[in-house]
Amino acid sequence: IQATSLGAFAAILEDGFVVTWGDALYGGDSSSVQDQLRGVQQIQATTGGFAAILEDGSVVTWGDPFYGGDSSAVRDQLRGVKQIQATQNALAAILEDGSVVTWGDADFGGDSSSVQDQLRGVKQIHATHMAFAAILGDGSVVTWGHAGFGGDSSSVQDQLRGVKQIQATLGAFAAILEDGSVVTWGHADHGGDSSEVRDQLKGVMQIQATGLAFAAILEDGSVVTWGGARFGGDSLAVQDQLKGVMQIQATGLAFAAILEDGSIVSWGEVGYGGDSSAVRDQLKGVMTIQATSLGAFAAILEDGFVVTWGDAL
């Protein structure tokens, strides 16, 4: 099941058919394309539109055209599609030949014409709310979309070599390089400026993000954070507990880390998952954590029980 941000759902059934419901204007009504929705393999959602990849590699879109729900302008190019990524209002598809096709709001990455000749051998695409970043086969990166929200990586372009992984907040990107260092760009308040912790970002294994902050797990199991302090960018209050970290999960406003002993450390916006003290005694033997997009966590324990905390609503 996938969901738009404006109240619509799309479910892929076992037989490859799709069922939609919710706000009709924003993807909840797929009747205009229902006869095309056969053999659906994957669905991607924007704020108010959906895009489905079919078995034959073609794409079907529906919902509000402003949010990428109309791909008619590029329909003939959408052949052999392997993966689709989305910003709030635009979509980008990687084709079998490693090229990229984009559509939707130009200000949100729907127009990639300025970098189209660079988009060759694309392996992965990642997105902030307003920009895209593509990792090429040679480990370099191409960006487009809103310049202030990650669409302009020119200030760090010479550092973006040997990129293995990219993570994104609402307005910034963080790239892990082959040597375990990190390069960031985009909105400074959203984690685009990591200069204060640059010397600590060595041997980075994984990065997770809230809407405005990043958290990196290092090889020794410690954690380095930066970005919006209230939203997880400042982990000072729990730093001495962040040892032997195995995994980090995030809501839009807080982080939760699973330690080697199966306990949990959380930080960030208190009312949105950043404070797990009320259930601390229950958080033993945690296997995995799942998060809502705004403010709640659910932890599955070894015995199969579930513990939740964060925004009750």
C-alpha positions in Angstrom: 0.0 0.0 0.0 1.2 3.5 -0.9 -0.3 6.8 0.2 -0.2 10.4 -1.0 0.1 13.2 1.6 -3.3 14.6 0.8 -5.4 11.6 1.8 -5.4 8.9 -0.8 -4.3 5.2 -0.8 -3.3 2.7 -3.5 -3.0 -1.0 -2.8 -1.4 -3.6 -5.1 -3.2 -6.9 -5.0 -1.6 -10.4 -5.5 -2.8 -10.5 -9.1 -1.2 -7.1 -9.9 -4.5 -5.1 -9.9 -4.8 -1.9 -8.0 -7.5 -0.6 -5.6 -7.6 3.1 -4.6 -9.6 5.0 -2.1 -9.6 8.4 -0.3 -9.5 11.9 -1.7 -10.5 11.5 -5.4 -8.6 14.6 -6.6 -5.3 13.4 -5.1 -5.2 9.8 -6.3 -8.1 8.2 -4.5 -10.0 7.7 -7.8 -8.1 5.7 -10.4 -11.1 4.9 -12.6 -9.7 6.9 -15.6 -6.7 4.5 -15.8 -8.2 1.4 -14.1 -8.1 -0.7 -17.4 -4.4 0.1 -17.7 -3.5 -1.0 -14.1 -2.7 -4.6 -14.9 0.5 -6.4 -13.7 1.5 -3.6 -11.4 4.9 -4.2 -9.8 5.5 -1.0 -7.8 3.7 2.2 -6.9 5.3 5.5 -5.9 3.4 8.5 -4.5 3.9 12.3 -4.4 1.8 14.7 -2.3 -1.2 14.3 -4.6 -0.5 11.7 -7.3 0.6 8.1 -8.0 2.8 6.4 -10.5 2.7 2.7 -11.1 5.4 0.6 -12.9 3.9 -2.3 -14.9 5.4 -5.7 -15.7 6.4 -4.4 -19.2 8.3 -1.5 -17.7 5.7 1.2 -18.7 4.2 3.6 -16.3 0.6 4.6 -15.5 0.0 7.8 -13.5 -3.1 9.3 -11.9 -4.1 12.0 -9.4 -3.5 15.8 -9.5 -1.4 16.7 -12.6 0.3 19.4 -10.5 1.7 16.7 -8.3 2.9 14.4 -11.1 -0.4 12.6 -11.7 -0.2 13.3 -15.4 2.8 11.9 -17.3 1.4 12.2 -20.8 4.2 14.7 -21.9 6.8 11.9 -21.3 4.7 8.8 -21.9 6.7 7.7 -25.0 9.9 7.9 -23.0 8.6 5.8 -20.1 9.8 2.4 -21.4 11.8 -0.1 -19.5 11.4 1.7 -16.2 13.2 0.0 -13.3 12.6 2.4 -10.4 10.7 5.6 -9.6 11.6 8.1 -6.9 9.5 11.2 -5.8 9.8 14.6 -4.3 6.6 16.3 -3.1 5.4 17.3 -6.5 7.5 15.5 -9.1 8.8 12.1 -10.1 11.9 10.7 -11.6 12.2 7.3 -13.3 15.4 5.3 -13.9 15.2 3.3 -17.2 17.0 0.0 -18.0 19.7 1.9 -20.0 20.5 4.0 -16.9 18.9 7.2 -18.2 16.3 9.2 -16.3 12.9 10.6 -17.2 11.2 13.3 -15.0 7.8 14.9 -14.9 5.7 17.0 -12.5 6.4 20.4 -11.0 9.6 21.8 -12.5 10.5 23.6 -9.3 10.4 20.3 -7.4 12.6 18.3 -9.9 10.1 17.6 -12.6 12.4 19.3 -15.2 15.8 17.7 -15.5 16.7 19.2 -18.8 19.7 21.2 -17.4 21.4 18.0 -16.3 19.9 15.5 -18.8 23.2 14.9 -20.6 24.8 14.0 -17.3 22.2 11.4 -16.4 23.8 8.3 -17.8 24.5 5.1 -16.0 22.2 6.1 -13.1 22.1 3.4 -10.3 20.0 5.1 -7.6 17.9 8.3 -7.1 17.2 9.9 -3.8 15.0 12.9 -3.0 14.4 15.7 -0.5 11.0 17.3 -0.7 12.0 19.6 -3.5 15.1 18.1 -5.3 16.7 14.9 -6.6 20.2 13.4 -6.3 21.3 10.6 -8.6 24.2 8.3 -8.0 26.0 7.3 -11.2 27.8 4.1 -11.9 31.2 5.8 -11.3 30.2 6.9 -7.8 29.6 10.6 -8.8 26.4 12.5 -8.2 24.1 14.6 -10.3 21.5 16.9 -8.6 18.5 18.9 -9.8 15.4 20.6 -8.5 15.2 23.5 -6.0 18.7 24.7 -5.5 18.2 25.6 -1.8 16.8 22.2 -0.9 19.6 20.0 -2.4 19.2 20.6 -6.1 22.5 22.4 -6.3 25.5 20.4 -5.2 28.1 22.6 -7.0 29.8 23.7 -3.8 30.7 20.0 -2.9 30.8 18.5 -6.4 34.6 17.8 -6.3 34.1 15.9 -3.1 31.3 13.7 -4.5 33.5 10.8 -5.6 33.0 7.1 -4.7 29.5 7.7 -3.2 28.0 4.5 -1.8 24.8 5.8 -0.2 22.7 8.9 0.1 20.2 9.9 2.8 17.9 12.9 2.8 16.0 15.2 5.1 13.2 17.6 3.9 15.8 19.9 2.4 19.3 18.4 2.5 21.3 15.4 1.4 24.1 13.4 3.1 26.3 11.1 1.1 28.5 8.3 2.5 31.7 7.9 0.5 33.8 4.7 0.1 36.3 5.8 2.7 33.5 6.2 5.3 33.5 10.0 5.3 30.3 12.1 4.6 29.5 15.0 2.3 26.4 17.1 2.9 24.7 19.9 0.9 21.3 21.7 0.7 19.5 23.7 3.4 21.9 24.3 6.3 19.1 24.2 8.9 18.0 20.8 7.5 21.4 19.1 7.9 23.0 20.5 4.8 25.9 21.9 6.9 27.9 19.2 8.8 31.0 21.3 9.3 30.7 21.3 13.1 30.9 17.5 13.2 33.0 16.8 10.0 36.0 15.6 12.0 33.8 13.0 13.8 32.3 11.7 10.6 34.9 8.9 9.9 34.0 5.2 9.4 30.3 6.0 8.9 28.3 2.8 8.2 24.8 4.1 8.0 22.9 7.4 8.1 19.2 7.9 9.1 17.2 11.1 8.9 14.3 12.9 10.5 12.7 15.8 8.6 15.4 18.2 9.7 18.4 16.2 11.1 20.8 13.4 10.4 22.2 10.6 12.6 25.2 8.6 11.5 26.2 5.2 13.0 30.0 4.8 13.1 32.0 1.6 12.8 32.5 1.5 16.6 28.8 1.7 17.2 28.7 5.3 18.4 26.5 8.0 16.8 27.1 11.5 15.4 24.2 13.9 14.8 23.7 17.2 13.1 21.0 19.5 11.7 17.9 20.8 13.5 18.8 20.4 17.2 15.2 20.0 18.4 14.5 17.4 15.8 17.3 15.0 16.6 20.3 17.0 15.4 21.5 17.4 19.0 22.0 14.0 20.8 24.2 15.4 23.7 21.6 14.5 26.4 21.9 10.8 25.4 25.4 10.7 23.9 26.9 8.6 26.7 24.2 5.9 26.1 24.8 5.7 22.4 27.2 2.8 22.5 26.9 -0.4 20.5 24.2 1.0 18.3 23.0 -1.5 15.7 20.2 0.3 14.0 18.5 3.8 14.0 14.9 4.5 13.0 13.3 7.9 12.7 10.0 9.7 12.8 9.8 13.1 11.1 11.0 14.7 14.4 12.9 12.1 16.5 15.3 9.2 16.5 15.3 5.8 18.2 18.4 3.6 18.3 18.5 -0.1 19.0 21.6 -1.1 21.1 23.4 -4.4 21.1 21.7 -5.5 24.3 18.2 -4.9 22.7 17.5 -1.8 24.6 16.4 1.6 23.1 17.7 5.1 23.3 15.6 7.9 21.8 16.0 11.6 21.3 14.5 14.6 19.4 11.1 16.2 19.8 9.8 14.9 23.1 6.1 14.6 22.1 6.9 12.9 18.8 8.9 9.9 19.8 12.0 11.6 21.3 11.1 10.5 24.9 10.6 6.8 25.5 11.1 7.0 29.3 7.4 6.0 30.0 8.0 2.6 28.4 11.7 2.2 29.1 11.2 -0.9 31.4 9.3 -2.6 28.6 11.9 -1.9 25.9 14.0 -5.1 26.4 15.0 -7.5 23.7 13.9 -5.2 20.8 14.3 -6.8 17.4 13.1 -4.1 15.1 11.5 -0.6 15.2 9.0 1.0 12.8 8.0 4.6 12.7 5.2 6.8 11.5 6.2 9.8 9.3 5.4 12.3 12.0 5.8 11.2 15.6 5.4 7.7 16.9 7.4 4.5 17.2 6.5 0.8 17.5 9.0 -1.7 18.6 8.7 -5.5 18.1 10.2 -7.5 21.0 11.8 -11.0 20.9 8.7 -12.5 22.5 6.5 -11.0 19.7 5.0 -8.3 21.8 4.8 -4.7 20.6 5.7 -1.5 22.6 4.7 2.0 21.3 5.5 5.5 22.2 5.2 9.0 20.8 2.2 11.0 19.6 -0.9 9.1 20.7 -3.0 10.7 17.9 
